Amino acid sequence: MSEPQAAQESPGRAVAKVLESSDMRGKFMEALPPDIPPDRFTRVVITAINMRPELLDADRQSLYTSCLRAAQDGLLPDGREGVLNIYNTNVGTKERPQWVKKVQWMPMVEGVIKQMAKAGISVYAATVHAHDKIRMWNDDRGQHIEHEPAMFTTDSGPMIGVYARGVDRNGNVQIEAMNIDEINQARKASKNANGAIFEQWPDRMAQKTVLHRLRKRMAILDPKIAEDMRRAEIDDLDVDDDDIPPPPVKTEMPQAGQRPRALQAVVDHGQPPDEYEDIPSPAQAPAPQRRASAGPPVPPPDDGVDF
């Protein structure tokens, strides 16, 4: 997948030529589902790059491979279904690190919902704030949830939890909920823990996490969809302490409570957990890091994109 030899061309034009080439178009056509024409997908990719030109400074092969990964997932890198992210990747060793900026495809909330819809599962996720009214219960008919958001108020309170509700083709309902302690623990496990996405859209990232958990409880019979969603979750969690270059930047993270507390218990008390703290500002947060893969490049803009 070599770029055209054009010494005077701008990086953006050179990348656009590769994306619009017959070779790449053929790869997109082979990977994309019938409802997404290759030309439309290519236009969305070029728009994503124009909105975040620093993608042109990252490793080009990882950029093209990430685009192919998005096509294989049947999703658009439009900032809603997914994003093209940049990570500092150590392609050397721990003793002699060599850091390279690489691009990675990351499905977002709408993308996960779209993938589950392809499997016949109707699903949604929502954020719970301190002033919301919420009730969750189980009975012999299954799981239930009632949520009344404090929408028409100047202060809905801090985020105290998220939940996702899914219904399969047979009408079976599954509900997954996470309180703020569980959200923070999941964030710590993500390679994006200190990234701009978590800083600017913490609720959306928490919703994606609870959707991944719900997905494990739903019967997804299509092996390709199941594998795509499993791979997306692994990409979110693929991090190793050895990948972080010294000196480490300490970021204060809320600590989980000593006893597990269900979301309902948090809401009943009407207060967020004592461990809740504001998410660090972008100025405090280091760039996300990622271990280089020994296999083929792992086949999404986040700072100004509307998720």
C-alpha positions as CSV (number, residue, x, y, z in Angstrom):
1,M,0.0,0.0,0.0
2,S,2.5,2.6,-1.2
3,E,1.7,6.3,-1.6
4,P,2.0,8.0,-5.0
5,Q,5.4,9.5,-5.7
6,A,4.7,13.2,-5.6
7,A,7.4,15.2,-3.8
8,Q,5.5,18.4,-4.1
9,E,2.2,17.1,-2.9
10,S,0.9,18.0,0.5
11,P,0.5,15.1,3.0
12,G,-3.2,15.4,2.9
13,R,-3.4,15.1,-0.8
14,A,-1.1,12.1,-0.8
15,V,-3.2,10.3,1.8
16,A,-6.4,11.2,-0.1
17,K,-4.9,9.6,-3.3
18,V,-4.2,6.4,-1.5
19,L,-7.7,6.3,0.0
20,E,-9.3,7.0,-3.4
21,S,-7.1,4.5,-5.3
22,S,-8.6,1.5,-7.0
23,D,-6.6,-0.8,-4.7
24,M,-8.0,0.7,-1.5
25,R,-11.4,1.1,-2.9
26,G,-11.4,-2.6,-3.7
27,K,-10.4,-3.4,-0.1
28,F,-13.1,-1.1,1.3
29,M,-15.7,-2.7,-1.0
30,E,-14.7,-6.2,0.1
31,A,-14.9,-5.3,3.8
32,L,-17.9,-2.9,4.0
33,P,-21.5,-4.1,4.4
34,P,-23.9,-3.5,1.4
35,D,-25.6,-0.5,3.1
36,I,-22.3,1.6,3.1
37,P,-21.0,2.5,-0.4
38,P,-17.2,2.6,-0.6
39,D,-17.2,6.2,-2.0
40,R,-19.3,7.4,1.0
41,F,-17.0,5.6,3.4
42,T,-13.9,7.2,1.8
43,R,-15.5,10.7,2.0
44,V,-16.1,10.2,5.7
45,V,-12.5,9.1,6.3
46,I,-11.1,12.1,4.4
47,T,-13.4,14.4,6.4
48,A,-12.2,12.9,9.7
49,I,-8.6,13.5,8.6
50,N,-9.4,17.1,7.7
51,M,-11.0,17.7,11.1
52,R,-8.0,16.2,12.8
53,P,-4.9,16.9,10.6
54,E,-2.5,15.5,13.2
55,L,-3.5,12.1,11.9
56,L,-1.3,12.9,8.9
57,D,1.7,13.0,11.3
58,A,1.1,9.5,12.6
59,D,2.3,6.2,11.0
60,R,0.6,6.0,7.6
61,Q,0.3,2.2,7.6
62,S,-1.5,2.3,10.9
63,L,-3.9,5.0,9.5
64,Y,-4.8,2.8,6.5
65,T,-5.1,-0.3,8.6
66,S,-7.4,1.5,11.0
67,C,-9.6,2.6,8.2
68,L,-9.9,-1.0,7.0
69,R,-10.7,-2.1,10.5
70,A,-13.6,0.4,10.6
71,A,-14.8,-0.9,7.3
72,Q,-14.7,-4.5,8.6
73,D,-16.8,-3.4,11.6
74,G,-19.3,-1.8,9.2
75,L,-19.0,1.5,11.0
76,L,-18.1,5.1,9.9
77,P,-15.2,7.0,11.6
78,D,-17.5,10.0,11.9
79,G,-17.0,10.8,15.6
80,R,-20.3,9.2,16.5
81,E,-20.1,5.6,15.4
82,G,-16.3,5.6,15.9
83,V,-13.1,7.7,15.9
84,L,-9.6,7.5,14.6
85,N,-7.4,7.9,17.6
86,I,-3.6,8.5,17.9
87,Y,-1.5,6.6,20.5
88,N,2.2,6.7,21.3
89,T,3.3,3.2,20.6
90,N,6.6,1.7,21.8
91,V,8.0,-0.3,18.9
92,G,11.3,-0.9,20.8
93,T,11.9,-2.5,24.1
94,K,11.4,-1.4,27.7
95,E,15.1,-0.8,28.1
96,R,15.4,1.0,24.7
97,P,12.0,2.4,23.9
98,Q,11.3,3.8,20.5
99,W,8.0,5.8,20.4
100,V,5.9,6.1,17.3
101,K,2.6,7.7,16.8
102,K,0.1,5.2,15.5
103,V,-3.5,5.4,14.6
104,Q,-6.1,3.0,16.0
105,W,-9.8,2.6,15.2
106,M,-12.1,2.9,18.2
107,P,-15.9,2.2,18.0
108,M,-18.0,4.6,20.1
109,V,-21.5,4.3,21.7
110,E,-23.5,4.7,18.5
111,G,-21.2,2.2,16.9
112,V,-21.7,-0.4,19.6
113,I,-25.5,0.1,19.5
114,K,-25.4,-0.3,15.7
115,Q,-23.4,-3.5,15.9
116,M,-25.9,-5.0,18.5
117,A,-28.8,-3.9,16.3
118,K,-27.3,-6.0,13.5
119,A,-27.5,-9.0,15.9
120,G,-31.2,-8.3,16.5
121,I,-30.7,-6.6,19.9
122,S,-32.4,-3.3,20.6
123,V,-30.3,-1.5,23.2
124,Y,-29.7,1.9,24.7
125,A,-27.5,3.3,27.4
126,A,-28.1,6.3,29.8
127,T,-26.2,8.2,32.4
128,V,-27.6,8.7,35.9
129,H,-27.0,11.9,37.8
130,A,-27.3,12.6,41.5
131,H,-30.7,14.4,41.2
132,D,-32.3,11.8,38.9
133,K,-35.0,9.4,40.1
134,I,-34.2,5.8,39.3
135,R,-35.5,2.4,40.4
136,M,-34.2,-1.0,39.5
137,W,-35.7,-4.3,40.5
138,N,-35.9,-8.0,39.6
139,D,-39.0,-10.2,39.8
140,D,-40.3,-13.5,38.3
141,R,-40.9,-11.6,35.0
142,G,-37.3,-10.5,34.7
143,Q,-35.3,-7.2,35.1
144,H,-36.9,-3.8,35.2
145,I,-35.8,-0.2,35.4
146,E,-37.5,3.2,35.8
147,H,-35.4,6.3,35.2
148,E,-36.6,9.9,35.4
149,P,-33.7,12.2,34.5
150,A,-33.6,15.6,36.1
151,M,-33.5,17.2,32.6
152,F,-35.2,20.5,33.1
153,T,-33.0,21.9,35.9
154,T,-29.9,23.9,36.0
155,D,-28.2,21.4,38.1
156,S,-28.7,17.7,37.6
157,G,-25.8,16.8,39.9
158,P,-22.6,14.8,39.1
159,M,-22.7,11.5,37.3
160,I,-23.2,8.7,39.8
161,G,-23.7,5.8,37.4
162,V,-24.7,4.4,34.0
163,Y,-26.9,1.6,32.8
164,A,-27.8,-0.2,29.5
165,R,-30.9,-2.0,28.6
166,G,-31.2,-4.6,25.8
167,V,-34.1,-6.5,24.3
168,D,-33.5,-9.5,22.0
169,R,-35.7,-10.8,19.2
170,N,-37.7,-12.9,21.7
171,G,-38.4,-10.0,23.9
172,N,-36.0,-11.1,26.7
173,V,-34.7,-8.1,28.6
174,Q,-31.3,-7.7,30.2
175,I,-30.1,-4.7,32.2
176,E,-26.5,-3.9,33.2
177,A,-25.7,-1.1,35.7
178,M,-22.5,0.4,37.0
179,N,-22.1,2.9,39.9
180,I,-19.3,5.5,39.9
181,D,-16.8,3.2,41.7
182,E,-17.2,0.6,39.0
183,I,-16.9,3.2,36.3
184,N,-13.6,4.5,37.7
185,Q,-12.2,1.0,38.1
186,A,-13.1,0.3,34.4
187,R,-11.4,3.6,33.4
188,K,-8.2,2.7,35.2
189,A,-8.1,-0.5,33.1
190,S,-8.4,1.4,29.8
191,K,-5.4,2.6,27.8
192,N,-7.5,5.8,27.4
193,A,-7.6,6.4,31.1
194,N,-5.9,9.8,30.9
195,G,-6.8,10.6,27.3
196,A,-8.8,13.5,25.9
197,I,-11.8,11.4,25.2
198,F,-12.3,10.6,28.9
199,E,-11.6,14.2,29.8
200,Q,-14.2,15.7,27.5
201,W,-16.9,12.9,27.2
202,P,-16.7,10.8,30.5
203,D,-20.4,10.0,30.3
204,R,-20.1,8.6,26.8
205,M,-17.1,6.5,27.6
206,A,-18.9,5.1,30.7
207,Q,-21.9,4.3,28.5
208,K,-19.7,2.4,26.1
209,T,-18.2,0.4,29.0
210,V,-21.6,-0.6,30.3
211,L,-22.7,-1.6,26.8
212,H,-19.7,-3.9,26.5
213,R,-20.8,-5.5,29.8
214,L,-24.3,-5.9,28.6
215,R,-23.1,-7.4,25.3
216,K,-21.6,-10.3,27.3
217,R,-25.0,-11.2,28.7
218,M,-26.9,-11.0,25.4
219,A,-27.1,-13.9,22.9
220,I,-25.2,-12.7,19.8
221,L,-25.4,-15.6,17.4
222,D,-23.6,-14.0,14.4
223,P,-19.9,-15.0,15.0
224,K,-18.6,-12.0,13.0
225,I,-20.6,-9.5,15.0
226,A,-19.6,-11.2,18.3
227,E,-15.9,-11.2,17.3
228,D,-16.0,-7.5,16.2
229,M,-17.5,-6.4,19.5
230,R,-15.1,-8.6,21.5
231,R,-12.2,-7.1,19.6
232,A,-13.4,-3.5,20.2
233,E,-13.5,-4.1,24.0
234,I,-10.0,-5.7,23.9
235,D,-8.7,-2.6,22.1
236,D,-10.1,-0.4,24.9
237,L,-8.3,-2.4,27.6
238,D,-5.0,-3.2,25.7
239,V,-2.5,-1.4,28.0
240,D,0.6,-2.3,29.9
241,D,2.5,-0.4,32.6
242,D,5.7,-1.0,30.6
243,D,4.3,1.1,27.7
244,I,4.3,4.3,29.8
245,P,7.6,6.2,29.3
246,P,9.3,7.7,32.3
247,P,8.9,9.9,34.1
248,P,5.3,8.9,34.9
249,V,2.7,11.6,35.3
250,K,0.6,11.1,38.4
251,T,-3.1,11.6,37.8
252,E,-5.4,11.6,40.8
253,M,-8.1,9.0,40.2
254,P,-11.1,8.2,42.5
255,Q,-10.6,5.1,44.6
256,A,-13.2,2.4,44.8
257,G,-15.0,2.0,48.0
258,Q,-14.2,-0.9,50.4
259,R,-17.6,-2.4,50.0
260,P,-19.4,-2.9,46.6
261,R,-22.5,-0.7,46.3
262,A,-25.2,-1.2,43.7
263,L,-26.4,1.7,41.6
264,Q,-29.8,1.6,43.3
265,A,-28.2,2.0,46.8
266,V,-26.3,5.1,45.5
267,V,-29.5,6.6,44.1
268,D,-31.6,5.8,47.2
269,H,-29.2,7.8,49.3
270,G,-29.4,10.7,46.8
271,Q,-25.7,11.3,47.0
272,P,-22.7,10.3,44.9
273,P,-20.1,8.1,46.5
274,D,-17.6,9.7,48.8
275,E,-14.8,8.7,46.5
276,Y,-16.2,10.8,43.6
277,E,-13.8,13.4,42.4
278,D,-13.7,15.7,39.3
279,I,-12.1,14.1,36.3
280,P,-8.6,15.6,35.8
281,S,-8.2,18.5,33.4
282,P,-6.6,17.8,30.0
283,A,-3.5,19.8,31.2
284,Q,-3.0,17.2,34.0
285,A,-3.4,14.2,31.8
286,P,-0.6,12.5,29.9
287,A,-1.0,11.2,26.4
288,P,-2.4,7.7,26.1
289,Q,0.2,5.0,25.5
290,R,-0.1,1.7,23.8
291,R,2.1,-1.5,23.4
292,A,3.1,-2.3,19.9
293,S,1.5,-5.6,18.6
294,A,3.7,-8.4,17.4
295,G,1.1,-9.3,14.8
296,P,-0.2,-7.2,11.9
297,P,-1.1,-3.6,12.6
298,V,-4.2,-3.3,14.7
299,P,-7.0,-2.2,12.4
300,P,-10.5,6.2,15.0
301,P,-10.9,12.6,15.8
302,D,-11.6,13.1,19.4
303,D,-10.6,16.6,20.6
304,G,-13.4,18.4,18.7
305,V,-15.8,15.8,17.5
306,D,-19.4,15.4,18.6
307,F,-19.9,11.9,19.9
